[in-house]
Amino acid sequence: MYAKDVALLVVDLQPDFMPGGALPCQQGDAIVPGIAALLAARQYATVVATQDWHPHDHASFASQHGGRKPFDTLTLHGHPQTLWPDHCVQGSAGAALDPRVDWNSVDLILRKGMDRQVDSYSAFRENYGPRGDRPATGLAGWLHERGIAEVHVCGLARDYCVLWSAQDAAISGFRVRFLWQLTRPVSAANDAMTRIALIEGGVEVRE
């Protein structure tokens, strides 16, 4: 059992990010048993799960930009935006939390990406929006008020939502441990960049 001031953050463990899903991570399903076992062991007094939860016409979807295709990049609100296949649409089977995990030990399920104009990788802050800032989700305050000092992060995708969540957790004043083996990337070609970004952000990478 970890100390009571340590929380687990499970990021976007959803079918659309698994093989066969709309936006599959490489071997995304391989981490499900390990995360299921971690939750079943009740090692953490506080557990948070995030859930990508997009409207059908979300601005990050390539389908909303004529002539564009998934993984193209454009400028959105003054910042680079990767365009994605339609994924994790609210109420769809692909947006559900993975049914192979018992989520009963989770204290908070945080839905993100609900603003159609703004993408939302991080559990702590949305991406840049029309006002030029990254609005907070409120998670940092919720954790601080519960006395959390350290956050362990796992889930999907390693090179986007898990990376940004870990970086923002560190910026928010938490010690952060990145559970590398319980994450998978959209593209393994990004792994070197991901490691560098984590280390530069003061995040401990645990193999």
Helices and strands as residue ranges (DSSP letters): E 6-11, G 15-17, G 28-31, H 32-40, E 46-52, G 62-64, E 73-76, E 79-82, G 93-95, G 103-105, E 108-112, H 139-145, E 150-156, I 158-162, H 163-171, E 175-184, G 188-190, H 191-200, E 204-206
